Amino acid sequence: MEHAPKRVLVCADLDTVQDGTVEPPMPSPTEDSKTSTTAPNAFTCIAPDVRLGKNVKFSKFINLYGCEVGDDTKIGAFVEIQKNAKVGKRCKISSHTFICEGVTIEDEVFIGHNVTFVNDMFPRATTNGALQTEADWRVETTLVKRGASIGSGVTILANVVIGEYALIGAGAVVTKDVPAHAVVSGNPGRVMRYFESRGQQ
Ligand SMILES: CC(C)(COP(=O)(O)OP(=O)(O)OC[C@H]1O[C@@H](n2cnc3c(N)ncnc32)[C@H](O)[C@@H]1OP(=O)(O)O)[C@@H](O)C(=O)NCCC(=O)NCCS
């Protein structure tokens, strides 16, 4: 994404604006993403290392750290976006969605409610009896291409590419690449049909 890095608030109150979304207050450049989550009375946490584009709109109870979010994107309540995740411009990220490290979401993508991404296909809590650290596993990636829509309650496994303007039906589990303009549903996700042209119903 082309926007310049920008420092923003850490776990501070937000001012409600007319359309029900909230605007971040002034930045708090001294805190980092780890301390930000402990601030009292906070209802949204946007770490100073988050790179925000222009006019990004937030609901409440949001946790963002080390990620990028493009211009005019809207982020719903209870969304977490982890470090090294990228969200493009003019995207809608609905409430209760989890976007983990390794996920790239291009411009104009719709993400429904309670969508879960995955970045470790064989997770373990420990290695040799000790809690795993980042050194013990490798982040696996996912790409959602421009204009795609992900329905509510979808789980997208790692190492998958969702094609441009594809639509994933509610509740699907996506286990493999989805072609552009495909409509996919079920567990495992299967192509139901294709849109005839870009973005068409
Ligand atoms: C996938 C989807 C686009 C299909 O819509 P559609 O093309 O109009 O499909 P239909 O409703 O005609 O259903 C066709 C068949 O697929 C099944 N089906 C539809 N959606 C399904 C889904 N999400 N998962 C599994 N099966 C589904 C139907 O039961 C029907 O089966 P049948 O032929 O055995 O009766 C739509 O159902 C969907 O899930 N949209 C996403 C909605 C969403 O999550 N929005 C988020 C914001 S609120």
The ligand as a MOL file (V3000), in Angstrom:
LIG
                    3D

  0  0  0     0  0            999 V3000
M  V30 BEGIN CTAB
M  V30 COUNTS 48 50 0 0 0
M  V30 BEGIN ATOM
M  V30 1 C -23.3950 -18.5450 -1.0090 0
M  V30 2 C -24.5400 -17.6220 -1.3600 0
M  V30 3 C -24.0030 -16.3740 -2.0920 0
M  V30 4 C -25.4350 -18.4150 -2.2880 0
M  V30 5 O -26.5060 -17.6470 -2.6700 0
M  V30 6 P -27.4030 -18.1390 -3.9050 0
M  V30 7 O -26.5480 -18.2570 -5.1200 0
M  V30 8 O -28.5670 -17.2220 -3.9670 0
M  V30 9 O -27.7890 -19.6170 -3.5160 0
M  V30 10 P -29.2200 -20.2100 -3.1370 0
M  V30 11 O -29.7800 -19.5190 -1.9530 0
M  V30 12 O -30.0250 -20.2620 -4.3980 0
M  V30 13 O -28.8440 -21.6880 -2.7010 0
M  V30 14 C -28.3850 -22.6480 -3.6190 0
M  V30 15 C -28.0470 -23.9060 -2.8300 0
M  V30 16 O -26.8930 -23.6460 -2.0430 0
M  V30 17 C -27.1650 -23.8320 -0.6490 0
M  V30 18 N -26.4720 -22.7560 0.0500 0
M  V30 19 C -26.6800 -21.4250 -0.0660 0
M  V30 20 N -25.8410 -20.7620 0.7170 0
M  V30 21 C -25.0790 -21.6770 1.3340 0
M  V30 22 C -24.0390 -21.5910 2.2750 0
M  V30 23 N -23.6070 -20.4100 2.7130 0
M  V30 24 N -23.4760 -22.7240 2.7020 0
M  V30 25 C -23.9120 -23.9420 2.2530 0
M  V30 26 N -24.8950 -24.0710 1.3600 0
M  V30 27 C -25.4820 -22.9440 0.9120 0
M  V30 28 C -28.6730 -23.7410 -0.5360 0
M  V30 29 O -29.1420 -24.4460 0.5770 0
M  V30 30 C -29.1130 -24.3320 -1.8380 0
M  V30 31 O -29.0170 -25.7330 -1.7410 0
M  V30 32 P -30.0450 -26.6940 -2.5170 0
M  V30 33 O -29.8230 -26.4420 -3.9810 0
M  V30 34 O -29.6370 -28.0570 -2.0790 0
M  V30 35 O -31.4060 -26.2880 -2.0640 0
M  V30 36 C -25.3020 -17.1210 -0.1070 0
M  V30 37 O -26.1730 -18.1280 0.3910 0
M  V30 38 C -24.3850 -16.6960 1.0270 0
M  V30 39 O -23.9740 -17.4840 1.9040 0
M  V30 40 N -24.0280 -15.3810 1.0060 0
M  V30 41 C -23.1690 -14.7840 2.0210 0
M  V30 42 C -24.0360 -14.0220 3.0260 0
M  V30 43 C -23.1910 -13.4090 4.1180 0
M  V30 44 O -22.4880 -14.0940 4.8340 0
M  V30 45 N -23.2370 -12.1020 4.2270 0
M  V30 46 C -22.3890 -11.4070 5.2140 0
M  V30 47 C -22.9220 -10.0560 5.5840 0
M  V30 48 S -24.4770 -10.1230 6.4320 0
M  V30 END ATOM
M  V30 BEGIN BOND
M  V30 1 1 1 2
M  V30 2 1 2 3
M  V30 3 1 2 4
M  V30 4 1 2 36
M  V30 5 1 4 5
M  V30 6 1 5 6
M  V30 7 2 6 7
M  V30 8 1 6 8
M  V30 9 1 6 9
M  V30 10 1 9 10
M  V30 11 2 10 11
M  V30 12 1 10 12
M  V30 13 1 10 13
M  V30 14 1 13 14
M  V30 15 1 14 15
M  V30 16 1 15 16
M  V30 17 1 15 30
M  V30 18 1 16 17
M  V30 19 1 17 18
M  V30 20 1 17 28
M  V30 21 1 18 19
M  V30 22 1 18 27
M  V30 23 2 19 20
M  V30 24 1 20 21
M  V30 25 1 21 22
M  V30 26 2 21 27
M  V30 27 1 22 23
M  V30 28 2 22 24
M  V30 29 1 24 25
M  V30 30 2 25 26
M  V30 31 1 26 27
M  V30 32 1 28 29
M  V30 33 1 28 30
M  V30 34 1 30 31
M  V30 35 1 31 32
M  V30 36 2 32 33
M  V30 37 1 32 34
M  V30 38 1 32 35
M  V30 39 1 36 37
M  V30 40 1 36 38
M  V30 41 2 38 39
M  V30 42 1 38 40
M  V30 43 1 40 41
M  V30 44 1 41 42
M  V30 45 1 42 43
M  V30 46 2 43 44
M  V30 47 1 43 45
M  V30 48 1 45 46
M  V30 49 1 46 47
M  V30 50 1 47 48
M  V30 END BOND
M  V30 END CTAB
M  END
